[in-house]
Amino acid sequence: GLGKTVSMIALILMEKSPSLKTSSEKTVDVKPEPLDLDEDDGTMGPGELKQTGNSECSIGTKSFGSESTTSTCKRRPAAGTLVVCPTSVLRQWAEELQNKVSAKAKLSVLVYHGSNRTRDPDELAKYDVVLTTYSIVSMEVPKQPLVDQDDEKRNDESEGLTSDSFSGKKRKHYQNDKKNSKKNKKVAENSEPFARPLARVGWFRVILDEAQSIKNHRTQVARACWGLRAKRRWCLSGTPIQNAIDDLYSYFRFLRYDPYAVYKSFCTTIKNPISRSPTTGYKKLQAVLQTIMLRRTK
């Protein structure tokens, strides 16, 4: 490979979670943060990005947002770095962290996988690095809604009426009621009370390895990754675009890279210009990516 894993390990060692560092120095509990699954820790525009570390194709953002500390809100423990990767490279990440990091660094690592994994968010917050897989994230993190275009299409279809007989209309309404019931059930499952440990901590940094795993923004795994709460976000990939320009949208959504994290804006400013005039459109895309992407070639 081109050293994506080693580069991220160096980044982690250079700057661990401030809350974990402070707690270890003062021997006090990990500092909690407000728990709000509906909002992220802030968003970043193109002019507010800071990059650190190297990777084959790394995209990262850094964001710090003001957070409410009202006494009525639940608390989320502040955690370190979450690394999300395919199951096939989970062991590789664990071995790299064990072999490349000296004992002096005192880097604590947890492999969060399998049926016996902890159910306690505070336990996750004790580690500098937590390794997990996309399938675990998909199971534990409430899914973000589909993009606006998909929502509009579904609304048009659900509200449309045909010229069937009255019995046909009645049957259609009955089917819609069943669909709405299933939809409401899914919404409930994606709400705060159903969130599991990965969604109940505030990560200092989230790294998506083989980020092309979320390239399809309609999949559950992509929408779950969008829902992870973090101050800093990285995407690592050797093939960031596999099928179409649309692949980039899911990365932008995960990175909170406004205005391109909104699908309509992404289409207006990137996708449609490339369709009309590839030469001009790709030049603009290069300018958009230049702000957040570090690229390493062989």
N, C-alpha and C positions, 0 to 999 in steps of 0.2 A: 504493500500500500504506500500511500504518500504521507503517512504520519499523522493522520487525523486524531487517532486515539492519544498518541504521545503529546500532541499539541494541546489537546484539551486537558490532559493530566497536568501539564505545565501551567496552564491557566488556572486550574483549580488550586494548585499549590501556591501560586502567586497571590491569589486572593480567595480565601475561604469565606464562608458566611460571617459577616461582622458580628452577628448575634452569638454564633457559636464560639467565636474567638473571645468575645467579651465574657461569656459565661464560664469558659474554661479558665480564664485568668482570675475571675472573681469567685469561682466555685459557687455560682448561683444557678437557679433554674434558667432554661432557655427562655428568652424574651418572647412572649406571645404577641400575635398580631390579630386584628379583627377578622372574624370569619364572615365573608360575604361572597357567596358563590356567583352572584350576579354581576360583580364588577371585578376588574383586574386591578393590579397595583399601579396602573397608569398606562398611558400610551405615549409613543414617541413619534415625532415627525422626522422627516429626513434630515433636518438640520440639527437634531439633538442626539445623534447616535455616536457612540463611542465604541471602538473596536479594540480587542486585545486577543492575542493568541493567533495561531496559524492553523490552516487546515487545507485539505484538498479543495474543498469548496465550502467555505463556512460563512454562514449568514448570522449575524447577531445583533441584538438590540439591548439597550439598557434603559430601564425606566424606573422612576421613583415617583410615586403619587402620594398625595396626602391621604391619610386614612382616618376614618372616624373612630373615636375611642369611647363611644357612649357606653354607659354601664349596662344597657339592655342587649347589646350585641354579643354573640358568642365569640370565643377567643380561638385563634388558630396559632399553634406553635410555629416559630420561625425555624425553618430547616435549612440544610446546606444545598448541595448540588444533586439534582435528579438526572440520571442518565437513562434515557429510553432507547432501547435497541431491539433488533430482531432476536429471537431466542437463539439463533445459530451463532451469534457473536457475544452472547451474555458471558460465557465462560472466558472468552478472550479478553473482555474488559476486566474481569476480575483478576485474571492472571497478569495482565499488563500493570494494573494498580499494585499488585503484590510484588512484581519483579522490578518495576521501574522506580518505585517510591521507597526511599530508605526508611528505616525505623525511626530515625531522628525526626522525620516530618510528622510523626504521630497522626497519620491520616486514617481515620476510622471509616470502614467501608461495610455496607450491608447489601447483600444480594436479596432483593425483595421479589421472591418468586416461589411458586409451589403452594400446595394447599396448607402448609404449616406456617405461612408467613404471618407476621404480627398483625393484629387488628387495632393496635394502639398508635394513634398519630404522634403522641409524645415520644414513643420509642423511635419512630422514624427521624424525629428532630434531633436525636442524640448523635447522629452520624454525619460526618463531613460529606460522604458520597453514598447515595442510594442507587443501586443498579436494578432496573426492571425492564420489562418487555412491553411492546405495543399491545399485546393481547391483555396484559394485566391493566394497563391504562384504560383500555377500551371497556373493561369490566367495572372499573372502580370510579372513573371520573364521569360526572354528569355530562351528557352530550350537549354541545352548543347547537342552536338551531341552524337549519340549512340556510344558504345564502338567499338574499332577497328575491332573486329571479326564480328560484325554485319555489319559494313560498307563494309568490304571485301566481305561478302556474297551478299550484295545488288549489289555491283559493278559487281560481277561475273554473277549474274542473268540478270542485265540490259545489259551487253555486249554480252551475249550468243546469237547465231543465230541458228535457226532450219533449217531443210531441206525442209521447206514449199515452195510453189510456189512463184513466184515474187509478186503476189498480197498479199500473206500471209505475206511476208517480209515487203511490203509496209504498210500493216495494223498494223504490229508490231511496225514499226517505228513511225506511227501516234500515237499509244497508248503510246509509250515511250515519245513522244513529250508532250502529255497531262500530263503524270506523271512528266516530268521535269518541266512543267509549274507550276504544283501544288507544287512541291518541292521548286522551286524558290520563290513562294509566301510564303511558310512556312519560308524559310530562311529570307525573307524580314521582316516578322512579328516578327522573333526572333532577329532582329537587333536592334541597339541602339535607333533609333528614335521611335520604337514601345514600348520601355521599359516603365513600369509604376512605380509608386512611390517606391514600395519595392525594385526595382532593381536600383533605382536612388540615393540611399544613401549608404554610406560605413559603415556597421555595426561594432561595436566594438566586439559584440558577437552574435552568432546565436545558439539557442538551439532547437533541434528537439525532441519534446516529442512524445512518442510512435513511435520511429524512424523506427520500422518495416513497417511503411507506405511507406517507400521508398526502401524496400528490393528488389523489382524487378527493376533492373537497366534499363529495357527497357520502363518503364512507363514514361509518361509526368511529373508526379509529382516528380519523382526521379530526372529527368534531370533538372527540374526547380530549385529544392533545390540545386543541384550542382552549379547552376549559381548565387546563392546569394553571395554577396561580404562581407567578414568578416575577422577580424583579429584572432578571436578565435571561435572554433566550438565544439559543444557538441551534442552527440546522447544519448538519454535516452530510455531504453527499458527493459521490463521484459522478453521479448522473442526475443533476437537479431537474433537467427537462428530458423526459423520456418519450412522451407522446405529443404534447402540444403546449402552447404558452400557458394554457389554463393550469398546468401543473404548478406554476409559480404562485398562483393565487393562494393556495393552501398554506404555503410557507409564509407569505405576507400576513395572512390572517393569524397564524400562530405567533409571528413576531410582533404583532400589533403595529405593523408598519403602515401608518396612515399617510395618505388617504387610500392607499392601494389595498388595505385590509378590508375595504368595503367593495363588494363585487361589482356594483354599478360603476364605481370610480375606477376599478381595475379595468373594466371593459372599455370605458370611455377614454382613459388615458394611455392604456397599454395595448390591450387585445385588439380593439377596433382599428387604431392607427396602423398596427402591423398588418392587418388584413387589407387595408386600403393601399398602403405604401410600405412594403417590407423594409426597404432601405432606410427611410426616415423613421419608421416605427422601431426598428431594432437599435438605431442610434439613441433614441430616447430611452429604450429599455436598458441599454448599457449605462446611461447616466443614472438611471434609477438604481441599478444594482451596484454601481461603483461606490455608493455611499455605505452599503452594508455588507458587501461581499469581499472575502479574501480568497484568492484562487492560487493554487499551487499546481504546477504542471511537471510532468516527468522530464 
